[in-house]
């Protein structure tokens, strides 16, 4: 089976926003539509594209005894994608995060690479050696991303079980991924009014230590 065209998927902001919301939790159609500033017709089109590329999967679920049956969406891939674009190299690779992470010491000795090879054979040999170092770095990246992926899953499950506020979780999720955010950043990312963002950040700060200074929000790492 061919790889999904991930670069085509990520080339559209609406699709990136939909994926970002789906990393917090699986969502039904009308909830997703409320999270982005485009029409429901446009949302439907983008969801179909991502299903076609096998980035998303959908299923129907009944909402209790009297609730309607809703179509839910969730992310169907678990990968890290690497890409280099330069005047000399175009290269990309997908790394599966499905396997267990290996948390072990890894040392990459870049000082073993020849700094200024002069003849053609030395250059070829140096590039091959650089490829070996890159494979070591990729393996380290794969393991840390598997670790972060599994940790985020457990963190979301625990937060929803103990606190149960999806918007707070979305803010925490954003701060963990990007370290710092402004109220405007969160307002745009979550499609909330700035007043609502401030209220939710205040609620979140009762669970996780938060620093709010001049409209900039970050997790208080020293207080953890």
Secondary structure in CASP SS format (residue, H / E / C, confidence):
PFRMAT SS
TARGET T0000
AUTHOR 0000-0000-0000
METHOD secondary structure of the structure
MODEL  1
X C 1.00
X C 1.00
X C 1.00
X C 1.00
X C 1.00
X H 1.00
X H 1.00
X H 1.00
X H 1.00
X H 1.00
X C 1.00
X C 1.00
X H 1.00
X H 1.00
X H 1.00
X H 1.00
X H 1.00
X H 1.00
X H 1.00
X H 1.00
X H 1.00
X H 1.00
X C 1.00
X C 1.00
X C 1.00
X C 1.00
X E 1.00
X E 1.00
X H 1.00
X H 1.00
X H 1.00
X H 1.00
X H 1.00
X H 1.00
X C 1.00
X C 1.00
X C 1.00
X C 1.00
X C 1.00
X H 1.00
X H 1.00
X H 1.00
X H 1.00
X H 1.00
X H 1.00
X H 1.00
X H 1.00
X H 1.00
X H 1.00
X H 1.00
X H 1.00
X H 1.00
X C 1.00
X C 1.00
X C 1.00
X E 1.00
X E 1.00
X E 1.00
X E 1.00
X E 1.00
X E 1.00
X E 1.00
X C 1.00
X C 1.00
X C 1.00
X C 1.00
X C 1.00
X C 1.00
X E 1.00
X E 1.00
X E 1.00
X E 1.00
X E 1.00
X E 1.00
X E 1.00
X C 1.00
X C 1.00
X C 1.00
X E 1.00
X E 1.00
X E 1.00
X E 1.00
X E 1.00
X E 1.00
X E 1.00
X C 1.00
X C 1.00
X C 1.00
X C 1.00
X E 1.00
X E 1.00
X E 1.00
X E 1.00
X E 1.00
X E 1.00
X E 1.00
X C 1.00
X C 1.00
X C 1.00
X C 1.00
X C 1.00
X C 1.00
X C 1.00
X C 1.00
X C 1.00
X C 1.00
X C 1.00
X C 1.00
X C 1.00
X H 1.00
X H 1.00
X H 1.00
X C 1.00
X C 1.00
X C 1.00
X C 1.00
X C 1.00
X C 1.00
X C 1.00
X H 1.00
X H 1.00
X H 1.00
X H 1.00
X H 1.00
X H 1.00
X H 1.00
X H 1.00
X H 1.00
X H 1.00
X H 1.00
X H 1.00
X H 1.00
X H 1.00
X H 1.00
X H 1.00
X H 1.00
X H 1.00
X H 1.00
X H 1.00
X H 1.00
X H 1.00
X H 1.00
X H 1.00
X H 1.00
X H 1.00
X H 1.00
X H 1.00
X H 1.00
X H 1.00
X H 1.00
X H 1.00
X H 1.00
X H 1.00
X H 1.00
X H 1.00
X H 1.00
X H 1.00
X H 1.00
X H 1.00
X H 1.00
X H 1.00
X H 1.00
X C 1.00
X C 1.00
X C 1.00
X H 1.00
X H 1.00
X H 1.00
X H 1.00
X H 1.00
X H 1.00
X H 1.00
X H 1.00
X H 1.00
X H 1.00
X H 1.00
X H 1.00
X H 1.00
X C 1.00
X E 1.00
X E 1.00
X E 1.00
X H 1.00
X H 1.00
X H 1.00
X H 1.00
X H 1.00
X H 1.00
X H 1.00
X H 1.00
X C 1.00
X C 1.00
X C 1.00
X H 1.00
X H 1.00
X H 1.00
X H 1.00
X H 1.00
X H 1.00
X H 1.00
X H 1.00
X H 1.00
X H 1.00
X H 1.00
X C 1.00
X C 1.00
X C 1.00
X C 1.00
X C 1.00
X E 1.00
X E 1.00
X E 1.00
X E 1.00
X C 1.00
X C 1.00
X E 1.00
X E 1.00
X E 1.00
X E 1.00
X C 1.00
X H 1.00
X H 1.00
X H 1.00
X C 1.00
END
